[in-house]
Amino acid sequence: MKLLILQASNEFMRVNKQKIIIILIGLIGCFLTSLTGSIAVMINKGWAAQGGFPELLHRFSIGYPASCLVVFFVFPVIVPKIALLLDQKLD
Protein backbone atom coordinates (compact mmCIF):
# COMPACT_ATOMS: atom_id res chain seq x y z
CA MET A 1 0.00 0.00 0.00
CA LYS A 2 2.82 2.40 0.92
CA LEU A 3 4.54 1.63 -2.38
CA LEU A 4 1.38 2.47 -4.32
CA ILE A 5 1.00 5.78 -2.47
CA LEU A 6 4.68 6.58 -3.06
CA GLN A 7 4.35 5.84 -6.79
CA ALA A 8 1.24 8.00 -7.05
CA SER A 9 3.00 10.80 -5.16
CA ASN A 10 6.02 10.61 -7.47
CA GLU A 11 3.77 10.74 -10.54
CA PHE A 12 1.87 13.71 -9.08
CA MET A 13 5.12 15.60 -8.37
CA ARG A 14 6.46 14.86 -11.86
CA VAL A 15 3.34 16.23 -13.50
CA ASN A 16 3.31 19.31 -11.27
CA LYS A 17 7.03 19.89 -11.88
CA GLN A 18 6.39 19.70 -15.61
CA LYS A 19 3.57 22.25 -15.35
CA ILE A 20 5.68 24.57 -13.21
CA ILE A 21 8.47 24.49 -15.79
CA ILE A 22 5.99 25.21 -18.58
CA ILE A 23 4.53 28.15 -16.65
CA LEU A 24 7.93 29.66 -15.78
CA ILE A 25 9.16 29.45 -19.36
CA GLY A 26 5.86 30.91 -20.54
CA LEU A 27 6.14 33.85 -18.13
CA ILE A 28 9.63 34.66 -19.37
CA GLY A 29 8.37 34.46 -22.94
CA CYS A 30 5.42 36.72 -22.09
CA PHE A 31 7.70 39.29 -20.52
CA LEU A 32 10.04 39.41 -23.50
CA THR A 33 7.23 39.37 -26.07
CA SER A 34 5.17 42.05 -24.30
CA LEU A 35 8.13 44.35 -23.85
CA THR A 36 9.38 43.86 -27.41
CA GLY A 37 5.93 44.33 -28.91
CA SER A 38 5.27 47.51 -26.94
CA ILE A 39 8.64 49.00 -27.85
CA ALA A 40 8.34 48.01 -31.52
CA VAL A 41 4.92 49.63 -31.94
CA MET A 42 6.04 52.80 -30.20
CA ILE A 43 9.20 53.09 -32.31
CA ASN A 44 7.19 52.42 -35.47
CA LYS A 45 4.68 55.16 -34.67
CA GLY A 46 7.22 57.59 -33.23
CA TRP A 47 8.49 57.31 -29.67
CA ALA A 48 7.83 60.91 -28.68
CA ALA A 49 4.49 61.07 -30.50
CA GLN A 50 3.32 57.99 -28.60
CA GLY A 51 4.19 59.44 -25.20
CA GLY A 52 7.61 57.95 -24.40
CA PHE A 53 8.26 55.93 -21.26
CA PRO A 54 4.94 56.64 -19.50
CA GLU A 55 3.06 55.22 -22.50
CA LEU A 56 5.43 52.26 -22.67
CA LEU A 57 4.76 51.46 -19.01
CA HIS A 58 1.02 51.83 -19.58
CA ARG A 59 1.04 49.42 -22.53
CA PHE A 60 3.27 46.97 -20.72
CA SER A 61 1.13 47.10 -17.56
CA ILE A 62 -1.86 45.97 -19.64
CA GLY A 63 -0.17 43.57 -22.06
CA TYR A 64 1.96 41.59 -19.62
CA PRO A 65 -0.81 40.63 -17.16
CA ALA A 66 -3.07 39.69 -20.06
CA SER A 67 -0.43 37.39 -21.51
CA CYS A 68 0.24 35.92 -18.05
CA LEU A 69 -3.39 34.85 -17.83
CA VAL A 70 -2.89 32.81 -20.98
CA VAL A 71 0.23 31.20 -19.49
CA PHE A 72 -1.49 30.28 -16.23
CA PHE A 73 -4.73 28.96 -17.70
CA VAL A 74 -4.00 27.79 -21.24
CA PHE A 75 -0.37 26.61 -21.31
CA PRO A 76 -0.64 23.87 -18.63
CA VAL A 77 -3.50 22.30 -20.57
CA ILE A 78 -2.42 22.76 -24.15
CA VAL A 79 1.40 22.40 -24.08
CA PRO A 80 1.50 18.78 -22.85
CA LYS A 81 -1.08 17.82 -25.49
CA ILE A 82 0.89 19.51 -28.24
CA ALA A 83 4.08 17.88 -26.98
CA LEU A 84 2.47 14.43 -27.11
CA LEU A 85 1.08 15.07 -30.58
CA LEU A 86 4.45 16.23 -31.88
CA ASP A 87 6.20 13.31 -30.21
CA GLN A 88 3.86 10.89 -31.99
CA LYS A 89 4.22 12.65 -35.33
CA LEU A 90 8.02 12.71 -35.18
CA ASP A 91 8.35 8.99 -34.42
C-alpha positions as CSV (number, residue, x, y, z in Angstrom):
1,M,0.0,0.0,0.0
2,K,2.8,2.4,0.9
3,L,4.5,1.6,-2.4
4,L,1.4,2.5,-4.3
5,I,1.0,5.8,-2.5
6,L,4.7,6.6,-3.1
7,Q,4.4,5.8,-6.8
8,A,1.2,8.0,-7.0
9,S,3.0,10.8,-5.2
10,N,6.0,10.6,-7.5
11,E,3.8,10.7,-10.5
12,F,1.9,13.7,-9.1
13,M,5.1,15.6,-8.4
14,R,6.5,14.9,-11.9
15,V,3.3,16.2,-13.5
16,N,3.3,19.3,-11.3
17,K,7.0,19.9,-11.9
18,Q,6.4,19.7,-15.6
19,K,3.6,22.2,-15.3
20,I,5.7,24.6,-13.2
21,I,8.5,24.5,-15.8
22,I,6.0,25.2,-18.6
23,I,4.5,28.1,-16.6
24,L,7.9,29.7,-15.8
25,I,9.2,29.5,-19.4
26,G,5.9,30.9,-20.5
27,L,6.1,33.8,-18.1
28,I,9.6,34.7,-19.4
29,G,8.4,34.5,-22.9
30,C,5.4,36.7,-22.1
31,F,7.7,39.3,-20.5
32,L,10.0,39.4,-23.5
33,T,7.2,39.4,-26.1
34,S,5.2,42.0,-24.3
35,L,8.1,44.3,-23.9
36,T,9.4,43.9,-27.4
37,G,5.9,44.3,-28.9
38,S,5.3,47.5,-26.9
39,I,8.6,49.0,-27.9
40,A,8.3,48.0,-31.5
41,V,4.9,49.6,-31.9
42,M,6.0,52.8,-30.2
43,I,9.2,53.1,-32.3
44,N,7.2,52.4,-35.5
45,K,4.7,55.2,-34.7
46,G,7.2,57.6,-33.2
47,W,8.5,57.3,-29.7
48,A,7.8,60.9,-28.7
49,A,4.5,61.1,-30.5
50,Q,3.3,58.0,-28.6
51,G,4.2,59.4,-25.2
52,G,7.6,58.0,-24.4
53,F,8.3,55.9,-21.3
54,P,4.9,56.6,-19.5
55,E,3.1,55.2,-22.5
56,L,5.4,52.3,-22.7
57,L,4.8,51.5,-19.0
58,H,1.0,51.8,-19.6
59,R,1.0,49.4,-22.5
60,F,3.3,47.0,-20.7
61,S,1.1,47.1,-17.6
62,I,-1.9,46.0,-19.6
63,G,-0.2,43.6,-22.1
64,Y,2.0,41.6,-19.6
65,P,-0.8,40.6,-17.2
66,A,-3.1,39.7,-20.1
67,S,-0.4,37.4,-21.5
68,C,0.2,35.9,-18.0
69,L,-3.4,34.8,-17.8
70,V,-2.9,32.8,-21.0
71,V,0.2,31.2,-19.5
72,F,-1.5,30.3,-16.2
73,F,-4.7,29.0,-17.7
74,V,-4.0,27.8,-21.2
75,F,-0.4,26.6,-21.3
76,P,-0.6,23.9,-18.6
77,V,-3.5,22.3,-20.6
78,I,-2.4,22.8,-24.2
79,V,1.4,22.4,-24.1
80,P,1.5,18.8,-22.8
81,K,-1.1,17.8,-25.5
82,I,0.9,19.5,-28.2
83,A,4.1,17.9,-27.0
84,L,2.5,14.4,-27.1
85,L,1.1,15.1,-30.6
86,L,4.4,16.2,-31.9
87,D,6.2,13.3,-30.2
88,Q,3.9,10.9,-32.0
89,K,4.2,12.7,-35.3
90,L,8.0,12.7,-35.2
91,D,8.3,9.0,-34.4
